[in-house]
Amino acid sequence: MLSFIPAFLMFPIHFTLQMLNLSFWAVLIICLGLVKFLLPFNWVNSLLSPIMHFMMFAFGVVSIKLIRLTNNVQWDCSVEGELSKDNWYLMMPNHLSYLDIILLIEFSASRIPAPKFFLKKELIWLPFVGMGAWALGMPFMQRYSREFVEKNPHLKGKDIETTRKHCKKFQTTPTTVINFVEGSRFTPKKQLIKASQYQNLLPPKAGGVAFTLATMGEQFTNILNVTILYPENTKHPMMDMLCGNLTRVFIHIDVLPVTDEMIGDYFNDVEFKGRFQTWLNQLWSSKDKFISQVGNSK
C-alpha cells in the first residue's frame, strides 16, 4: 500500500503507471484492430475479437490493482440478481467521472460479456483511448443540440442511424451495451444548466435507450441499472484517485427484466413515448433517492 506517499509525489508516480498500463494494452488492441480492418473476414473477426476483449479486461483489472495499491480505498460492490457471461445486457449507469469507465470494464471482466460503450465522437481523438475504442468496435455518437438540429434539419436522426448500425453488430455475440443516458458527466454546473429535477443526476435522455431496446429488446436478457458513487470524493474523483486520496468506491447493480412494455416505436407512437419517458424518469428518481441515502450514510 503506497497511500502514505504525499499527493504531490503520488500523482506523477500513479499517473505514469496508469498511462503505461493504458498505452501497453491500447497499442496491442489497435494493432489487432488494424489487422481486422485490413482483413474484413468473419473468421478473422471471430479469431481476434476474444483476444482484444481479453486485453481490454486486462487493462481494467491492472488499472484497478494500481488504484488499490496507491489508495487506501474501501470497495463496496453489490449485485441484486444473477449475471452470466452468456447473456446480452443493456447497462444504464449514472456518470460522474472518466473513472467510471475503468470501474465498469473491471466489473465486467469476470461477470458479464465485454462492454461496448456509446461514446462522444470527440473522444476518438483522446490518445490511446479513441483508437482503442474504435478497434474494439465501439460506437461514436455525434451529439447535436436541439437548436443546432433546427438550423441543420438534415442531421436529425443521425445518432439513431449510428445506434441502429452498431446494434446489428452486437446481435451475433453476447454483449453488454453501455449507455450513459445522462449524455454527460454530472456536475453541479450542468445540473443547473439543464434545470435537472434530480438532486444527484442529470435528466435521462430516453430516445437512445428506447431505440436500442426497440432494435435489440428481444435479445437483451436484462437491463442493468448501475449506480456509481464516490461518497467521500464527490468533486474530483479522478484527480483524487491519481493523488492517492480516493477513500471509497460504491457500485450497486440492479438486474431488471426487459418487458414488452419497454419495446415500441418511440419516435412515431406518442402514447408509447409518454409511457417510456415515465418509466425512465421513475427509474432515475429511484436512483436519485438511493444516491442521497448512500451519501447521507457515509
N, C-alpha and C positions, 0 to 999 in steps of 0.2 A: 504494500500500500504506500503510495507516494504522496498522499494528500497533505503531508506535513510540509511539503515544499511551498515556499511563498508564491503567490499568484503571478508576480512579475517574472519569476523563473519558470513556473509551471506552464504558462501559456506557450512560450516558444518550444518547449520540450514536447508538450502534448500535441500542439498544432503540427509540428514536424512529423510525429509518429502517425497521426491521423492522415496526413497528406501522403505519406509513404504507403500506408495501407490502401488508401483510395487509388493512388496512381498505379500501384502494382497490379491490382485486380482490374482496374479500368483499362489499362493498356492491353492486358490479355483478352478481355472481353471485346474491346474494339477490334483487335486483330482478327478474332474469330468472326466478328460481325462483318468485317470486310470480306472474309472468305465466303460467308453466306451471301453477301451482296454480289460477288463475282461469280458464284456458282449457285444460282437460284433454283436448286432442285430440292424436291421434298426430302429425299434421302439425306442430303447434306444438312438441311434444317433439323431433321429428326436426330441426326448424329450429334450436331454441335449444340443445339439448344439446351439439353440437360447439363452439358458441361458448363455452358455460360451461366445457367441458373445456379449451379453449384458455386461458381466463382462469385456471383452476386451475394449468395448466402454467406460465403466465407468472408467477404468484405464486412458484412453486417456483424457477424459473430466476433471477428477480430476487433472491430471498432468498439463493440460493447465491452469486450475484455479490457481494452485500453481505458475506457471510461471507468470501469470498476477499479483498475489499477491506480488511476490518478485522482479519483474522487471517493470520498467516504460517503457512499450513496446507499440509501435504503431503496430496495426494489419491490414495489407492490404490483403484482400482476395476477389478475383473476379472470376466469372464463366461466360464464353461465351457459352451459350447453356442451355439446360434443363437436369435435373438429376432426377432419380427415384430410389426408393428402390426395384423396381420390375424388374430391368434390369440387364444384365451382362455387365461388363466393363473390358477393358484391360487398366490399368493405367500405364503410362510411365513417371515417374518423373526423373529429374536430381537428383544427390545425393551429398550432401555436408557434412552431419553430421548425427550422430545417432538421433539427434533431429528431423530429417525429418520423422522418423517412428512415433513418437508421434504426430506430426502435421497431418500426413495422417490418423491416427486412429481417432483423434478427428474430423477431417474434414468429415470423412465417417459417423460418428455416426448418424447424423440427415439427411444425404443427399443420401447416396448410400449403397448398400449391404456390408456386412462385408468383409474387405480386407484380402486377402491371399498373403503374401509376399513370393517371391522366395529368400531364404536366403543362405548365405555361410555356408557350413557344419560346419565350426569352431564355429559358433555362438551357436550350440547346447550345448556347454559347458559353455556358459555365464549364471551365476546364475540367476535363475527365468525366464529369457528371453528364454533360449534354451528349457527347458522342457515345458514352457507355449506355445511356438510356436509349439512344437511337439503335445501337447494336442489339439491345435486348428487345426491341420491337415495341417500345412504349409510345403511346400516342402523345403528340404535342398539340395543344389546343391554342388557337389564336382567339383571345378574348377581346371582344369589342364592347364599348359602352353603348347603351341604348341610343344616345344622341348620335354616335358615330354611324351606327347602322341606319338610323333615319336619314342621314345625309348620303349614305352609300348602301342603298337597299339591295344591291346585288350580292352583298356579303351576308345577308340574312340566311341563317341556317348552315353556315359553313362549319361551325363546330359540331353540328348534328351529323353532317356528312362524314367528318373525321371519326366521330363516335361509331357510326354505322360501319365504316370501313374496318376499323380495328376490332370491333366486336365479332365480326365474321372470322377474324384470325384466331380469336380466343375460343372458338367453339369446338376445336378439334382436340385440345389438350386441357386437362384440369388446370384452372387458372383462378387467381384471386385478383379481381378488378378493383382497384382502389380509387375512389373518387372523393376528393376533398370538396364536399358540397358547398362549403362556405366560399370557395373560389379564391381564398387568400388567407394568409396567416392573421389570426386575431391580434389586434392591438386596440387599446382604448381609443386612439385617434380614429381608426377605421370604424369602430363601434359607433362613434358619434356621427361620422360622415354618412354612414349607412342607416342611421337612426334605428339601430337594432333594438328590438323589443326584448332581447335577452341580456342578462347581466354578464354572462361569460362567453358568449358566442356571437358570431355574425349571422345574419339571416341566411338560411339554406337556399340554394338555387335548385329548384325542383326539375327543370327541363331536362338537364343532362342525365340525372338519375332515372327519371321516368322513361327516357328514350332507351337507356341501357337496359332497363327491365323489359321494355317492350321488345327489344332485339334479342335478349338472351334470357328472359324471365323464366321460361320453361326449363332452361338448362341450369340456372342458378339453384343450388341446393339450399342456400341460406343467405340472409343478409347479416353481416357482422357490424353491429353498432358499437363502434370503438370510442372510448373516452380516454384521452391522454391528458395528464396533468403534471406540472412541476410545482407542487404546492408551496414550496419554500424558495422557488427561483422563478417568480412569475414575470419579471421584467425582461431578462436576457438569459434564458436557459442555455442557449448555445455557448455564449461567451462564458457564463459561469462554469459550464462543463469543461471548456478548454482551460480555464484557470484553476480547475480543481475544487471549485466551490459548489458543485451540484450536490444536493443533500438528499433529494427524494424524487423518485420517478414513480408515477401511478398510471397503470394501464388496466382498464376494465373492458371486457368484451361480452356483449350480449349476443347470443346466437338466435336470430329471429327467423321465423318461417317466411317463405315467399308465397303469398296467397294470390288467388285470381284477381282480387280487388286491386292489387298493385300494378296490374298489367293492363294497358289500354292506350288509346291514341291521345296523348297529352296535348297535341297541337291542333287537333280538329274536334275533339269531343269535350265541350265546355263542362259538362257535368262531371266527367272523369277528372278533368284538370282540377276542378274545385275539390273533389274528394282526395286526390293525391296530395295537393298542397296542404289540406287539413291534416292528413296522416303525417306528412313530413314535419309540419310545424309542431304537431303534438309530440313527435319523437324528439324534436330539438328542444322543446320546452321541458320534457322529462330529463333530457341530458343536462340542460342548464341548471335545473334544481339539484341534480345529482352532483354536479361540479361544485355548487355552492356548499352542499353538505360536506363533501370531501375537504374543501378549502377551510371550512369552519372547524373541522376536526383535527387540523394539523397541529 
